[in-house]
Structures are given as C-alpha cells and as structure tokens.
Amino acid sequence: MSALIRPTININGTAPEDLIRLRLEANRSINLVVEWLKEVTPNGRDYPDQDRLAADRRTHYARIAALRDLQGVLLEEAIAIRDQQS
C-alpha cells in the first residue's frame, strides 16, 4: 500500500472532523464490499476444475486482503489527522 495521505490542518482547509469522518465512512463502506465479496466466493459447485477453483479462490482472497489493508491505511490517516489537533 502506498504512503499515507496526511493533509496539514489549517484554518483555510477542510475541517479536520470532515477529513476524519470521510475516511471512517470509506472504511465502513469497505466493510460492506467485503461482506458482498464473501457472498461471491468461488465454490466447488461452480468449478468442475479444482485447480481453477483453487487459483480463483486465491485471487478472490487477495482482493479481500487488499481491501482490509486499505481499511488499515484509512484508519491510520484518520488517527494522524486527529493527532494534529492535539
């Protein structure tokens, strides 16, 4: 995952609360996406070829892992923004 986006809080910029809120909303939205992706996990009844099933499941779980990584980054950004207010 790429470096964190850490805006500098200033009087003319976006309110810190909004910067934090939007990141947390994105984080919650990713939870919904992950839940939907779990519903479409490749399963054996749709794959007569077991090798293809295994490969597609690895790809599927890698996608979910990438989304979870993004959630962690968004949370770190929100915390970094919050900490600027101290």
N, CA, C and O atoms as a GROMACS GRO file, in nm:
protein
  344
    1MET      N    1   0.086  -0.117   0.000
    1MET     CA    2   0.000   0.000   0.000
    1MET      C    3   0.091   0.123   0.000
    1MET      O    4   0.198   0.122   0.061
    2SER      N    5   0.049   0.226  -0.067
    2SER     CA    6   0.131   0.346  -0.079
    2SER      C    7   0.130   0.427   0.051
    2SER      O    8   0.056   0.396   0.145
    3ALA      N    9   0.211   0.530   0.053
    3ALA     CA   10   0.226   0.613   0.173
    3ALA      C   11   0.094   0.676   0.213
    3ALA      O   12   0.004   0.694   0.131
    4LEU      N   13   0.085   0.709   0.339
    4LEU     CA   14  -0.036   0.772   0.391
    4LEU      C   15  -0.056   0.911   0.332
    4LEU      O   16   0.040   0.981   0.299
    5ILE      N   17  -0.182   0.948   0.318
    5ILE     CA   18  -0.218   1.084   0.279
    5ILE      C   19  -0.240   1.159   0.410
    5ILE      O   20  -0.332   1.127   0.485
    6ARG      N   21  -0.156   1.257   0.437
    6ARG     CA   22  -0.166   1.330   0.564
    6ARG      C   23  -0.178   1.478   0.537
    6ARG      O   24  -0.078   1.549   0.532
    7PRO      N   25  -0.301   1.524   0.519
    7PRO     CA   26  -0.319   1.668   0.497
    7PRO      C   27  -0.276   1.746   0.620
    7PRO      O   28  -0.282   1.697   0.732
    8THR      N   29  -0.233   1.868   0.596
    8THR     CA   30  -0.197   1.956   0.706
    8THR      C   31  -0.319   2.039   0.742
    8THR      O   32  -0.375   2.110   0.659
    9ILE      N   33  -0.357   2.029   0.866
    9ILE     CA   34  -0.474   2.103   0.913
    9ILE      C   35  -0.438   2.252   0.918
    9ILE      O   36  -0.337   2.292   0.975
   10ASN      N   37  -0.526   2.332   0.855
   10ASN     CA   38  -0.507   2.477   0.863
   10ASN      C   39  -0.643   2.545   0.857
   10ASN      O   40  -0.742   2.484   0.820
   11ILE      N   41  -0.646   2.671   0.894
   11ILE     CA   42  -0.771   2.745   0.907
   11ILE      C   43  -0.848   2.757   0.776
   11ILE      O   44  -0.971   2.766   0.778
   12ASN      N   45  -0.780   2.757   0.662
   12ASN     CA   46  -0.847   2.771   0.533
   12ASN      C   47  -0.878   2.636   0.466
   12ASN      O   48  -0.934   2.632   0.357
   13GLY      N   49  -0.841   2.529   0.531
   13GLY     CA   50  -0.860   2.397   0.471
   13GLY      C   51  -0.989   2.330   0.516
   13GLY      O   52  -1.071   2.390   0.587
   14THR      N   53  -1.005   2.207   0.475
   14THR     CA   54  -1.119   2.127   0.515
   14THR      C   55  -1.113   2.102   0.666
   14THR      O   56  -1.005   2.080   0.721
   15ALA      N   57  -1.227   2.105   0.730
   15ALA     CA   58  -1.232   2.082   0.875
   15ALA      C   59  -1.178   1.943   0.906
   15ALA      O   60  -1.209   1.846   0.837
   16PRO      N   61  -1.096   1.933   1.011
   16PRO     CA   62  -1.041   1.802   1.048
   16PRO      C   63  -1.150   1.697   1.071
   16PRO      O   64  -1.133   1.580   1.036
   17GLU      N   65  -1.261   1.740   1.128
   17GLU     CA   66  -1.371   1.647   1.154
   17GLU      C   67  -1.422   1.586   1.023
   17GLU      O   68  -1.456   1.467   1.018
   18ASP      N   69  -1.428   1.668   0.918
   18ASP     CA   70  -1.474   1.618   0.789
   18ASP      C   71  -1.371   1.523   0.728
   18ASP      O   72  -1.408   1.420   0.672
   19LEU      N   73  -1.244   1.557   0.738
   19LEU     CA   74  -1.138   1.470   0.686
   19LEU      C   75  -1.142   1.333   0.754
   19LEU      O   76  -1.126   1.230   0.690
   20ILE      N   77  -1.164   1.335   0.884
   20ILE     CA   78  -1.171   1.210   0.961
   20ILE      C   79  -1.298   1.134   0.926
   20ILE      O   80  -1.294   1.014   0.899
   21ARG      N   81  -1.412   1.204   0.927
   21ARG     CA   82  -1.541   1.140   0.902
   21ARG      C   83  -1.543   1.070   0.766
   21ARG      O   84  -1.591   0.957   0.756
   22LEU      N   85  -1.493   1.136   0.665
   22LEU     CA   86  -1.494   1.076   0.531
   22LEU      C   87  -1.409   0.950   0.524
   22LEU      O   88  -1.446   0.854   0.456
   23ARG      N   89  -1.298   0.949   0.592
   23ARG     CA   90  -1.213   0.829   0.594
   23ARG      C   91  -1.282   0.715   0.669
   23ARG      O   92  -1.274   0.599   0.629
   24LEU      N   93  -1.350   0.750   0.778
   24LEU     CA   94  -1.421   0.646   0.853
   24LEU      C   95  -1.541   0.594   0.775
   24LEU      O   96  -1.573   0.475   0.783
   25GLU      N   97  -1.609   0.681   0.700
   25GLU     CA   98  -1.720   0.636   0.616
   25GLU      C   99  -1.669   0.544   0.504
   25GLU      O  100  -1.733   0.443   0.473
   26ALA      N  101  -1.557   0.578   0.446
   26ALA     CA  102  -1.498   0.491   0.344
   26ALA      C  103  -1.462   0.355   0.405
   26ALA      O  104  -1.482   0.251   0.342
   27ASN      N  105  -1.411   0.358   0.526
   27ASN     CA  106  -1.375   0.236   0.596
   27ASN      C  107  -1.498   0.148   0.616
   27ASN      O  108  -1.493   0.027   0.592
   28ARG      N  109  -1.609   0.207   0.659
   28ARG     CA  110  -1.733   0.131   0.678
   28ARG      C  111  -1.786   0.077   0.545
   28ARG      O  112  -1.838  -0.034   0.539
   29SER      N  113  -1.773   0.157   0.440
   29SER     CA  114  -1.818   0.112   0.309
   29SER      C  115  -1.738  -0.009   0.261
   29SER      O  116  -1.793  -0.100   0.199
   30ILE      N  117  -1.611  -0.010   0.291
   30ILE     CA  118  -1.528  -0.125   0.254
   30ILE      C  119  -1.578  -0.249   0.326
   30ILE      O  120  -1.576  -0.358   0.269
   31ASN      N  121  -1.622  -0.234   0.452
   31ASN     CA  122  -1.680  -0.349   0.523
   31ASN      C  123  -1.797  -0.408   0.446
   31ASN      O  124  -1.810  -0.530   0.436
   32LEU      N  125  -1.882  -0.322   0.392
   32LEU     CA  126  -1.995  -0.370   0.312
   32LEU      C  127  -1.947  -0.444   0.188
   32LEU      O  128  -1.999  -0.550   0.154
   33VAL      N  129  -1.849  -0.388   0.120
   33VAL     CA  130  -1.796  -0.451  -0.001
   33VAL      C  131  -1.739  -0.589   0.033
   33VAL      O  132  -1.762  -0.685  -0.040
   34VAL      N  133  -1.665  -0.597   0.142
   34VAL     CA  134  -1.607  -0.725   0.182
   34VAL      C  135  -1.717  -0.827   0.210
   34VAL      O  136  -1.705  -0.943   0.171
   35GLU      N  137  -1.824  -0.785   0.276
   35GLU     CA  138  -1.935  -0.876   0.303
   35GLU      C  139  -1.997  -0.926   0.173
   35GLU      O  140  -2.029  -1.044   0.162
   36TRP      N  141  -2.014  -0.837   0.075
   36TRP     CA  142  -2.069  -0.879  -0.055
   36TRP      C  143  -1.973  -0.974  -0.125
   36TRP      O  144  -2.016  -1.073  -0.184
   37LEU      N  145  -1.844  -0.944  -0.118
   37LEU     CA  146  -1.746  -1.032  -0.181
   37LEU      C  147  -1.747  -1.171  -0.118
   37LEU      O  148  -1.728  -1.271  -0.188
   38LYS      N  149  -1.769  -1.178   0.011
   38LYS     CA  150  -1.777  -1.309   0.076
   38LYS      C  151  -1.892  -1.392   0.017
   38LYS      O  152  -1.883  -1.514   0.010
   39GLU      N  153  -1.998  -1.323  -0.024
   39GLU     CA  154  -2.113  -1.392  -0.082
   39GLU      C  155  -2.081  -1.452  -0.219
   39GLU      O  156  -2.147  -1.546  -0.263
   40VAL      N  157  -1.981  -1.398  -0.286
   40VAL     CA  158  -1.948  -1.448  -0.420
   40VAL      C  159  -1.814  -1.523  -0.422
   40VAL      O  160  -1.751  -1.535  -0.526
   41THR      N  161  -1.773  -1.572  -0.307
   41THR     CA  162  -1.650  -1.651  -0.301
   41THR      C  163  -1.665  -1.773  -0.392
   41THR      O  164  -1.765  -1.844  -0.385
   42PRO      N  165  -1.567  -1.796  -0.478
   42PRO     CA  166  -1.574  -1.914  -0.565
   42PRO      C  167  -1.591  -2.042  -0.482
   42PRO      O  168  -1.524  -2.061  -0.381
   43ASN      N  169  -1.682  -2.129  -0.528
   43ASN     CA  170  -1.704  -2.254  -0.454
   43ASN      C  171  -1.705  -2.372  -0.551
   43ASN      O  172  -1.720  -2.354  -0.672
   44GLY      N  173  -1.690  -2.488  -0.497
   44GLY     CA  174  -1.674  -2.609  -0.577
   44GLY      C  175  -1.790  -2.640  -0.671
   44GLY      O  176  -1.768  -2.697  -0.778
   45ARG      N  177  -1.913  -2.605  -0.633
   45ARG     CA  178  -2.027  -2.641  -0.718
   45ARG      C  179  -2.026  -2.565  -0.851
   45ARG      O  180  -2.094  -2.605  -0.946
   46ASP      N  181  -1.950  -2.456  -0.856
   46ASP     CA  182  -1.942  -2.378  -0.980
   46ASP      C  183  -1.814  -2.404  -1.058
   46ASP      O  184  -1.796  -2.349  -1.167
   47TYR      N  185  -1.726  -2.488  -1.005
   47TYR     CA  186  -1.595  -2.513  -1.067
   47TYR      C  187  -1.568  -2.663  -1.075
   47TYR      O  188  -1.526  -2.724  -0.977
   48PRO      N  189  -1.591  -2.721  -1.190
   48PRO     CA  190  -1.557  -2.863  -1.202
   48PRO      C  191  -1.405  -2.885  -1.200
   48PRO      O  192  -1.358  -2.994  -1.166
   49ASP      N  193  -1.329  -2.783  -1.237
   49ASP     CA  194  -1.182  -2.792  -1.240
   49ASP      C  195  -1.128  -2.742  -1.105
   49ASP      O  196  -1.132  -2.622  -1.078
   50GLN      N  197  -1.078  -2.832  -1.022
   50GLN     CA  198  -1.032  -2.797  -0.888
   50GLN      C  199  -0.910  -2.705  -0.888
   50GLN      O  200  -0.895  -2.622  -0.798
   51ASP      N  201  -0.824  -2.719  -0.989
   51ASP     CA  202  -0.709  -2.629  -0.997
   51ASP      C  203  -0.754  -2.486  -1.023
   51ASP      O  204  -0.702  -2.392  -0.963
   52ARG      N  205  -0.850  -2.471  -1.111
   52ARG     CA  206  -0.904  -2.337  -1.141
   52ARG      C  207  -0.974  -2.280  -1.018
   52ARG      O  208  -0.962  -2.161  -0.989
   53LEU      N  209  -1.048  -2.364  -0.947
   53LEU     CA  210  -1.114  -2.321  -0.824
   53LEU      C  211  -1.010  -2.268  -0.725
   53LEU      O  212  -1.028  -2.160  -0.668
   54ALA      N  213  -0.905  -2.342  -0.704
   54ALA     CA  214  -0.801  -2.300  -0.608
   54ALA      C  215  -0.738  -2.167  -0.650
   54ALA      O  216  -0.716  -2.080  -0.566
   55ALA      N  217  -0.710  -2.153  -0.778
   55ALA     CA  218  -0.649  -2.028  -0.827
   55ALA      C  219  -0.744  -1.910  -0.811
   55ALA      O  220  -0.703  -1.802  -0.768
   56ASP      N  221  -0.871  -1.932  -0.845
   56ASP     CA  222  -0.967  -1.823  -0.833
   56ASP      C  223  -0.994  -1.786  -0.688
   56ASP      O  224  -1.014  -1.669  -0.656
   57ARG      N  225  -0.994  -1.884  -0.600
   57ARG     CA  226  -1.011  -1.853  -0.457
   57ARG      C  227  -0.892  -1.772  -0.404
   57ARG      O  228  -0.911  -1.679  -0.326
   58ARG      N  229  -0.770  -1.805  -0.447
   58ARG     CA  230  -0.653  -1.727  -0.405
   58ARG      C  231  -0.666  -1.582  -0.452
   58ARG      O  232  -0.640  -1.489  -0.376
   59THR      N  233  -0.707  -1.564  -0.576
   59THR     CA  234  -0.727  -1.429  -0.630
   59THR      C  235  -0.835  -1.356  -0.550
   59THR      O  236  -0.820  -1.239  -0.515
   60HIS      N  237  -0.943  -1.424  -0.524
   60HIS     CA  238  -1.055  -1.365  -0.451
   60HIS      C  239  -1.012  -1.320  -0.311
   60HIS      O  240  -1.040  -1.207  -0.270
   61TYR      N  241  -0.943  -1.406  -0.240
   61TYR     CA  242  -0.899  -1.372  -0.104
   61TYR      C  243  -0.792  -1.263  -0.105
   61TYR      O  244  -0.782  -1.185  -0.011
   62ALA      N  245  -0.712  -1.257  -0.211
   62ALA     CA  246  -0.613  -1.149  -0.223
   62ALA      C  247  -0.684  -1.015  -0.240
   62ALA      O  248  -0.638  -0.914  -0.186
   63ARG      N  249  -0.793  -1.013  -0.312
   63ARG     CA  250  -0.871  -0.890  -0.326
   63ARG      C  251  -0.925  -0.844  -0.191
   63ARG      O  252  -0.918  -0.726  -0.157
   64ILE      N  253  -0.979  -0.937  -0.116
   64ILE     CA  254  -1.032  -0.903   0.016
   64ILE      C  255  -0.919  -0.853   0.106
   64ILE      O  256  -0.938  -0.757   0.180
   65ALA      N  257  -0.804  -0.917   0.100
   65ALA     CA  258  -0.689  -0.874   0.181
   65ALA      C  259  -0.646  -0.732   0.145
   65ALA      O  260  -0.612  -0.653   0.232
   66ALA      N  261  -0.648  -0.700   0.016
   66ALA     CA  262  -0.612  -0.564  -0.027
   66ALA      C  263  -0.710  -0.462   0.029
   66ALA      O  264  -0.670  -0.353   0.070
   67LEU      N  265  -0.838  -0.497   0.030
   67LEU     CA  266  -0.938  -0.405   0.088
   67LEU      C  267  -0.916  -0.388   0.238
   67LEU      O  268  -0.930  -0.278   0.290
   68ARG      N  269  -0.884  -0.496   0.307
   68ARG     CA  270  -0.856  -0.486   0.451
   68ARG      C  271  -0.732  -0.399   0.475
   68ARG      O  272  -0.729  -0.322   0.571
   69ASP      N  273  -0.632  -0.413   0.389
   69ASP     CA  274  -0.514  -0.327   0.401
   69ASP      C  275  -0.552  -0.180   0.384
   69ASP      O  276  -0.505  -0.094   0.458
   70LEU      N  277  -0.637  -0.153   0.286
   70LEU     CA  278  -0.682  -0.017   0.263
   70LEU      C  279  -0.757   0.036   0.386
   70LEU      O  280  -0.742   0.152   0.422
   71GLN      N  281  -0.837  -0.048   0.447
   71GLN     CA  282  -0.905  -0.006   0.569
   71GLN      C  283  -0.806   0.037   0.676
   71GLN      O  284  -0.826   0.138   0.744
   72GLY      N  285  -0.700  -0.039   0.692
   72GLY     CA  286  -0.599  -0.004   0.791
   72GLY      C  287  -0.534   0.129   0.761
   72GLY      O  288  -0.509   0.209   0.851
   73VAL      N  289  -0.506   0.153   0.634
   73VAL     CA  290  -0.444   0.279   0.594
   73VAL      C  291  -0.539   0.396   0.621
   73VAL      O  292  -0.497   0.500   0.672
   74LEU      N  293  -0.666   0.379   0.587
   74LEU     CA  294  -0.763   0.486   0.611
   74LEU      C  295  -0.773   0.518   0.760
   74LEU      O  296  -0.784   0.635   0.798
   75LEU      N  297  -0.770   0.416   0.842
   75LEU     CA  298  -0.776   0.438   0.986
   75LEU      C  299  -0.650   0.509   1.035
   75LEU      O  300  -0.658   0.600   1.118
   76GLU      N  301  -0.535   0.470   0.984
   76GLU     CA  302  -0.410   0.538   1.022
   76GLU      C  303  -0.414   0.685   0.981
   76GLU      O  304  -0.367   0.771   1.055
   77GLU      N  305  -0.469   0.713   0.863
   77GLU     CA  306  -0.480   0.852   0.819
   77GLU      C  307  -0.570   0.931   0.913
   77GLU      O  308  -0.537   1.043   0.952
   78ALA      N  309  -0.684   0.873   0.949
   78ALA     CA  310  -0.777   0.941   1.039
   78ALA      C  311  -0.710   0.970   1.173
   78ALA      O  312  -0.728   1.078   1.230
   79ILE      N  313  -0.634   0.875   1.224
   79ILE     CA  314  -0.564   0.895   1.351
   79ILE      C  315  -0.458   1.004   1.338
   79ILE      O  316  -0.443   1.087   1.427
   80ALA      N  317  -0.385   1.003   1.226
   80ALA     CA  318  -0.282   1.105   1.204
   80ALA      C  319  -0.345   1.245   1.197
   80ALA      O  320  -0.288   1.341   1.249
   81ILE      N  321  -0.461   1.256   1.134
   81ILE     CA  322  -0.530   1.385   1.128
   81ILE      C  323  -0.576   1.426   1.267
   81ILE      O  324  -0.558   1.541   1.307
   82ARG      N  325  -0.635   1.333   1.340
   82ARG     CA  326  -0.680   1.361   1.476
   82ARG      C  327  -0.565   1.408   1.563
   82ARG      O  328  -0.579   1.502   1.641
   83ASP      N  329  -0.450   1.342   1.550
   83ASP     CA  330  -0.334   1.376   1.634
   83ASP      C  331  -0.280   1.516   1.606
   83ASP      O  332  -0.216   1.575   1.693
   84GLN      N  333  -0.305   1.570   1.487
   84GLN     CA  334  -0.262   1.707   1.457
   84GLN      C  335  -0.340   1.808   1.540
   84GLN      O  336  -0.293   1.920   1.561
   85GLN      N  337  -0.456   1.770   1.586
   85GLN     CA  338  -0.541   1.861   1.662
   85GLN      C  339  -0.495   1.875   1.806
   85GLN      O  340  -0.540   1.966   1.876
   86SER      N  341  -0.408   1.788   1.851
   86SER     CA  342  -0.363   1.790   1.992
   86SER      C  343  -0.270   1.903   2.020
   86SER      O  344  -0.224   1.918   2.134
   0.00000   0.00000   0.00000
